[in-house]
Amino acid sequence: MAFDFDLATTTVEGLCLGNVTRVRQALCSRLRGVPDEAAVGTFLTNHDMDRVATELRATDPAALRLAAAALLTLPGTPWLYYGEEIGMKNGRGQGDIRIRTPMRWDATANAGFSSAEPWSGPIDDDGLAPVSAQTQDPESLLTLYRELIALRKGHPALRLGSARPLEASSGGKRPLALHRAREGEEVVVVYNFSRSPEQVRIEDAVLAGKSFKDLRTGEAGRSAGADGVLDLGEVEAYGFRVLSAR
């Protein structure tokens, strides 16, 4: 499996800058150049890179949630580097050790990683809640990751579906919108990389006459006209939508 480093680096960069342009370029380049039957690994960061939560430290916390959505709904096979799902940042020091500290499982000694002394102590992570606390919090980053993984498992269009960019607009900006399809199922995913809320409008013939249901909230009622125009209204800063055609 080839790993898509271009998409990984541009996704994190786009979240830092609040701009989706290079993310779209990297994704379109891959979709043009890689055969449909090829396996491509998608990721945010890995064991040789600064952690995504460190990269986004000065950014709106919602950017970490959009990063999770991008990882788990963009085409490819997603790989999570341990700790991303709870928002772990780099540890102290230099070199690899700073990005390979023990997983923060709970608030006990060594963060619940081991009763023995690990190779490195757990980092003091600015009060970051460990797995045990985030599991109990319906609004936590870990809960969102679990929700998105379940969504991906439950919808063939998100796991193995084709991917085609849709024409989307918001004022003078172009949010990223994708049409995913597999086994008769159609899903539209919209990503707002902007630091401000955006009124998002999609226009594509493939949407014509179809109604859509939000797969996360269950909300229905969004419909595209005969001209294929779908008005999503306001999408919050660093927000996303996962919509199923009905």
C-alpha positions as a Markdown table, in Angstrom:
| # | Residue | x | y | z |
|---|---|---|---|---|
| 1 | Met | 0.0 | 0.0 | 0.0 |
| 2 | Ala | 1.4 | 3.4 | -0.9 |
| 3 | Phe | 1.0 | 6.2 | 1.7 |
| 4 | Asp | -0.3 | 9.5 | 0.4 |
| 5 | Phe | 2.2 | 11.9 | 2.0 |
| 6 | Asp | 1.1 | 14.8 | -0.2 |
| 7 | Leu | -2.5 | 14.6 | 1.0 |
| 8 | Ala | -1.3 | 14.2 | 4.7 |
| 9 | Thr | 1.0 | 17.2 | 4.6 |
| 10 | Thr | -1.5 | 19.5 | 2.7 |
| 11 | Thr | -4.4 | 18.5 | 5.0 |
| 12 | Val | -2.5 | 19.6 | 8.1 |
| 13 | Glu | -1.2 | 22.6 | 6.4 |
| 14 | Gly | -4.7 | 23.5 | 5.2 |
| 15 | Leu | -6.0 | 23.3 | 8.7 |
| 16 | Cys | -3.2 | 25.5 | 10.0 |
| 17 | Leu | -3.9 | 28.1 | 7.3 |
| 18 | Gly | -7.6 | 27.8 | 7.2 |
| 19 | Asn | -7.4 | 27.1 | 3.4 |
| 20 | Val | -8.4 | 24.0 | 1.5 |
| 21 | Thr | -6.9 | 24.9 | -1.9 |
| 22 | Arg | -3.8 | 22.7 | -1.7 |
| 23 | Val | -5.8 | 19.9 | -0.1 |
| 24 | Arg | -8.1 | 19.8 | -3.1 |
| 25 | Gln | -5.1 | 19.9 | -5.5 |
| 26 | Ala | -3.4 | 16.9 | -3.7 |
| 27 | Leu | -6.6 | 14.9 | -3.7 |
| 28 | Cys | -7.4 | 15.6 | -7.3 |
| 29 | Ser | -3.8 | 14.7 | -8.3 |
| 30 | Arg | -4.1 | 11.3 | -6.6 |
| 31 | Leu | -7.6 | 10.6 | -8.0 |
| 32 | Arg | -6.2 | 11.3 | -11.5 |
| 33 | Gly | -3.0 | 9.3 | -11.1 |
| 34 | Val | -3.9 | 6.3 | -9.1 |
| 35 | Pro | -6.1 | 3.4 | -10.5 |
| 36 | Asp | -9.4 | 2.8 | -8.8 |
| 37 | Glu | -8.3 | -0.7 | -7.7 |
| 38 | Ala | -5.1 | 0.5 | -6.0 |
| 39 | Ala | -4.8 | 0.7 | -2.2 |
| 40 | Val | -3.8 | 4.1 | -0.9 |
| 41 | Gly | -3.0 | 4.7 | 2.8 |
| 42 | Thr | -4.3 | 8.0 | 4.2 |
| 43 | Phe | -3.0 | 9.5 | 7.4 |
| 44 | Leu | -2.5 | 12.8 | 9.3 |
| 45 | Thr | 0.9 | 12.3 | 10.9 |
| 46 | Asn | 3.1 | 9.3 | 11.7 |
| 47 | His | 6.0 | 8.2 | 14.0 |
| 48 | Asp | 8.5 | 10.4 | 12.2 |
| 49 | Met | 6.4 | 13.6 | 12.1 |
| 50 | Asp | 5.3 | 16.2 | 14.7 |
| 51 | Arg | 1.9 | 15.2 | 16.0 |
| 52 | Val | -1.1 | 16.8 | 14.4 |
| 53 | Ala | -2.3 | 18.3 | 17.7 |
| 54 | Thr | 1.1 | 20.0 | 18.1 |
| 55 | Glu | 0.9 | 21.3 | 14.6 |
| 56 | Leu | -2.6 | 22.7 | 15.3 |
| 57 | Arg | -1.8 | 24.0 | 18.8 |
| 58 | Ala | -2.5 | 27.7 | 17.9 |
| 59 | Thr | -5.6 | 26.8 | 15.7 |
| 60 | Asp | -9.2 | 26.5 | 16.7 |
| 61 | Pro | -9.7 | 23.2 | 18.6 |
| 62 | Ala | -12.5 | 22.4 | 16.0 |
| 63 | Ala | -9.7 | 21.9 | 13.5 |
| 64 | Leu | -8.7 | 18.6 | 15.2 |
| 65 | Arg | -12.3 | 17.4 | 14.7 |
| 66 | Leu | -12.2 | 18.3 | 11.0 |
| 67 | Ala | -8.9 | 16.5 | 10.8 |
| 68 | Ala | -10.6 | 13.4 | 12.1 |
| 69 | Ala | -13.4 | 13.8 | 9.6 |
| 70 | Ala | -11.0 | 14.2 | 6.7 |
| 71 | Leu | -9.0 | 11.2 | 7.7 |
| 72 | Leu | -12.1 | 8.9 | 8.0 |
| 73 | Thr | -14.2 | 10.1 | 5.1 |
| 74 | Leu | -11.7 | 10.9 | 2.3 |
| 75 | Pro | -11.0 | 8.0 | -0.1 |
| 76 | Gly | -8.3 | 5.6 | 1.0 |
| 77 | Thr | -7.4 | 3.3 | 3.9 |
| 78 | Pro | -7.0 | 5.5 | 7.0 |
| 79 | Trp | -4.1 | 4.9 | 9.4 |
| 80 | Leu | -4.3 | 6.5 | 12.9 |
| 81 | Tyr | -1.0 | 7.2 | 14.8 |
| 82 | Tyr | -1.7 | 6.3 | 18.4 |
| 83 | Gly | -2.8 | 9.2 | 20.5 |
| 84 | Glu | -4.3 | 11.2 | 17.6 |
| 85 | Glu | -7.7 | 10.1 | 18.6 |
| 86 | Ile | -7.4 | 11.8 | 22.0 |
| 87 | Gly | -5.4 | 14.9 | 20.8 |
| 88 | Met | -2.0 | 13.9 | 22.2 |
| 89 | Lys | 0.8 | 16.5 | 21.5 |
| 90 | Asn | 4.6 | 16.1 | 21.2 |
| 91 | Gly | 6.5 | 15.4 | 24.4 |
| 92 | Arg | 9.5 | 17.3 | 25.6 |
| 93 | Gly | 13.0 | 16.9 | 24.2 |
| 94 | Gln | 14.4 | 16.3 | 20.7 |
| 95 | Gly | 14.2 | 13.6 | 18.1 |
| 96 | Asp | 11.8 | 10.7 | 17.9 |
| 97 | Ile | 11.3 | 10.3 | 21.7 |
| 98 | Arg | 9.1 | 13.4 | 21.8 |
| 99 | Ile | 6.5 | 11.9 | 19.5 |
| 100 | Arg | 6.6 | 8.4 | 20.9 |
| 101 | Thr | 5.6 | 8.9 | 24.6 |
| 102 | Pro | 3.3 | 6.4 | 26.3 |
| 103 | Met | -0.4 | 6.4 | 25.4 |
| 104 | Arg | -2.5 | 8.3 | 27.9 |
| 105 | Trp | -5.0 | 5.6 | 29.0 |
| 106 | Asp | -5.9 | 7.0 | 32.5 |
| 107 | Ala | -4.8 | 9.2 | 35.3 |
| 108 | Thr | -2.8 | 6.5 | 37.2 |
| 109 | Ala | 1.0 | 6.2 | 37.3 |
| 110 | Asn | 2.6 | 6.1 | 33.9 |
| 111 | Ala | -0.8 | 7.2 | 32.4 |
| 112 | Gly | -2.0 | 3.6 | 32.7 |
| 113 | Phe | 0.5 | 2.4 | 30.1 |
| 114 | Ser | 2.4 | 0.0 | 32.2 |
| 115 | Ser | 3.1 | -0.9 | 35.9 |
| 116 | Ala | 6.8 | -1.1 | 34.9 |
| 117 | Glu | 8.8 | 2.0 | 34.1 |
| 118 | Pro | 8.4 | 2.9 | 30.4 |
| 119 | Trp | 11.1 | 4.1 | 28.1 |
| 120 | Ser | 9.8 | 7.7 | 28.6 |
| 121 | Gly | 7.4 | 9.2 | 31.1 |
| 122 | Pro | 4.0 | 10.4 | 29.9 |
| 123 | Ile | 3.9 | 14.0 | 28.9 |
| 124 | Asp | 2.3 | 16.8 | 30.9 |
| 125 | Asp | -0.2 | 17.6 | 28.2 |
| 126 | Asp | -1.9 | 20.8 | 29.4 |
| 127 | Gly | -4.7 | 18.9 | 31.1 |
| 128 | Leu | -5.5 | 16.7 | 28.1 |
| 129 | Ala | -8.1 | 14.1 | 29.2 |
| 130 | Pro | -7.0 | 10.5 | 28.9 |
| 131 | Val | -8.9 | 7.7 | 27.2 |
| 132 | Ser | -10.8 | 6.8 | 30.4 |
| 133 | Ala | -12.2 | 10.3 | 30.7 |
| 134 | Gln | -12.9 | 10.9 | 27.0 |
| 135 | Thr | -14.8 | 7.6 | 26.8 |
| 136 | Gln | -17.3 | 9.0 | 29.2 |
| 137 | Asp | -17.6 | 12.4 | 27.4 |
| 138 | Pro | -20.1 | 12.4 | 24.4 |
| 139 | Glu | -18.4 | 15.6 | 23.1 |
| 140 | Ser | -14.8 | 14.4 | 23.3 |
| 141 | Leu | -12.5 | 13.9 | 20.3 |
| 142 | Leu | -12.3 | 10.2 | 21.1 |
| 143 | Thr | -16.1 | 9.9 | 20.9 |
| 144 | Leu | -16.0 | 11.6 | 17.5 |
| 145 | Tyr | -13.4 | 9.2 | 16.2 |
| 146 | Arg | -15.4 | 6.3 | 17.3 |
| 147 | Glu | -18.5 | 7.8 | 15.7 |
| 148 | Leu | -16.7 | 8.4 | 12.4 |
| 149 | Ile | -15.2 | 4.9 | 12.4 |
| 150 | Ala | -18.7 | 3.4 | 12.9 |
| 151 | Leu | -20.1 | 5.6 | 10.2 |
| 152 | Arg | -17.3 | 4.4 | 7.8 |
| 153 | Lys | -17.9 | 0.8 | 8.6 |
| 154 | Gly | -21.6 | 1.1 | 8.1 |
| 155 | His | -21.5 | 2.8 | 4.7 |
| 156 | Pro | -19.8 | 1.1 | 1.7 |
| 157 | Ala | -19.6 | 4.5 | -0.1 |
| 158 | Leu | -17.3 | 5.8 | 2.6 |
| 159 | Arg | -15.2 | 2.7 | 2.9 |
| 160 | Leu | -14.7 | 1.7 | -0.8 |
| 161 | Gly | -16.7 | 4.2 | -2.8 |
| 162 | Ser | -15.6 | 6.2 | -5.8 |
| 163 | Ala | -14.7 | 9.8 | -5.1 |
| 164 | Arg | -15.4 | 12.8 | -7.3 |
| 165 | Pro | -15.1 | 16.5 | -6.4 |
| 166 | Leu | -18.3 | 18.5 | -6.6 |
| 167 | Glu | -18.6 | 22.2 | -7.6 |
| 168 | Ala | -19.1 | 24.0 | -4.3 |
| 169 | Ser | -19.0 | 27.7 | -3.5 |
| 170 | Ser | -19.3 | 30.0 | -0.5 |
| 171 | Gly | -19.0 | 33.6 | -1.4 |
| 172 | Gly | -15.7 | 33.9 | -3.2 |
| 173 | Lys | -14.4 | 30.7 | -1.6 |
| 174 | Arg | -14.5 | 27.0 | -2.8 |
| 175 | Pro | -15.1 | 24.6 | 0.1 |
| 176 | Leu | -14.2 | 21.0 | -0.6 |
| 177 | Ala | -17.2 | 18.7 | -1.4 |
| 178 | Leu | -17.0 | 15.1 | -2.6 |
| 179 | His | -19.5 | 12.7 | -4.1 |
| 180 | Arg | -18.8 | 9.1 | -2.8 |
| 181 | Ala | -20.7 | 6.2 | -4.4 |
| 182 | Arg | -20.7 | 2.4 | -3.9 |
| 183 | Glu | -23.2 | -0.4 | -4.3 |
| 184 | Gly | -26.1 | 2.0 | -5.1 |
| 185 | Glu | -25.3 | 4.2 | -2.1 |
| 186 | Glu | -24.4 | 7.9 | -2.6 |
| 187 | Val | -22.8 | 10.1 | 0.1 |
| 188 | Val | -21.9 | 13.7 | -0.1 |
| 189 | Val | -19.2 | 15.0 | 2.2 |
| 190 | Val | -18.5 | 18.7 | 2.7 |
| 191 | Tyr | -15.4 | 20.1 | 4.5 |
| 192 | Asn | -15.2 | 23.8 | 5.6 |
| 193 | Phe | -11.5 | 24.5 | 6.2 |
| 194 | Ser | -12.2 | 28.2 | 6.8 |
| 195 | Arg | -11.7 | 29.8 | 10.1 |
| 196 | Ser | -15.2 | 31.4 | 9.8 |
| 197 | Pro | -18.7 | 30.0 | 9.2 |
| 198 | Glu | -19.5 | 29.7 | 5.5 |
| 199 | Gln | -22.8 | 29.5 | 3.6 |
| 200 | Val | -22.2 | 26.5 | 1.3 |
| 201 | Arg | -23.9 | 25.8 | -2.0 |
| 202 | Ile | -23.2 | 22.8 | -4.2 |
| 203 | Glu | -24.2 | 22.6 | -7.8 |
| 204 | Asp | -23.8 | 19.4 | -9.8 |
| 205 | Ala | -26.0 | 17.4 | -12.1 |
| 206 | Val | -25.4 | 14.2 | -10.1 |
| 207 | Leu | -27.4 | 15.7 | -7.2 |
| 208 | Ala | -30.5 | 16.7 | -9.3 |
| 209 | Gly | -33.8 | 15.9 | -7.7 |
| 210 | Lys | -32.3 | 14.0 | -4.8 |
| 211 | Ser | -33.0 | 14.6 | -1.1 |
| 212 | Phe | -30.3 | 14.2 | 1.6 |
| 213 | Lys | -30.1 | 13.0 | 5.2 |
| 214 | Asp | -27.4 | 14.0 | 7.6 |
| 215 | Leu | -25.8 | 10.7 | 8.7 |
| 216 | Arg | -24.5 | 12.2 | 12.0 |
| 217 | Thr | -27.6 | 14.0 | 13.2 |
| 218 | Gly | -30.3 | 12.1 | 11.3 |
| 219 | Glu | -31.7 | 15.4 | 10.1 |
| 220 | Ala | -33.5 | 15.2 | 6.7 |
| 221 | Gly | -35.1 | 17.7 | 4.4 |
| 222 | Arg | -32.2 | 19.0 | 2.4 |
| 223 | Ser | -33.1 | 18.6 | -1.3 |
| 224 | Ala | -31.4 | 19.5 | -4.6 |
| 225 | Gly | -33.5 | 21.0 | -7.3 |
| 226 | Ala | -33.8 | 19.8 | -10.8 |
| 227 | Asp | -30.8 | 22.0 | -11.7 |
| 228 | Gly | -28.7 | 20.0 | -9.2 |
| 229 | Val | -28.3 | 22.9 | -6.7 |
| 230 | Leu | -28.1 | 21.9 | -3.0 |
| 231 | Asp | -28.0 | 24.7 | -0.5 |
| 232 | Leu | -26.5 | 23.5 | 2.8 |
| 233 | Gly | -26.9 | 26.8 | 4.6 |
| 234 | Glu | -24.3 | 27.7 | 7.2 |
| 235 | Val | -21.4 | 25.3 | 7.9 |
| 236 | Glu | -19.5 | 26.3 | 11.0 |
| 237 | Ala | -15.8 | 27.1 | 11.1 |
| 238 | Tyr | -13.8 | 23.9 | 10.6 |
| 239 | Gly | -17.2 | 22.1 | 10.2 |
| 240 | Phe | -18.2 | 19.2 | 8.0 |
| 241 | Arg | -21.3 | 17.4 | 6.8 |
| 242 | Val | -21.8 | 13.8 | 5.8 |
| 243 | Leu | -25.0 | 13.5 | 3.8 |
| 244 | Ser | -26.7 | 10.4 | 2.3 |
| 245 | Ala | -28.8 | 10.7 | -0.8 |
| 246 | Arg | -32.3 | 9.2 | -0.6 |
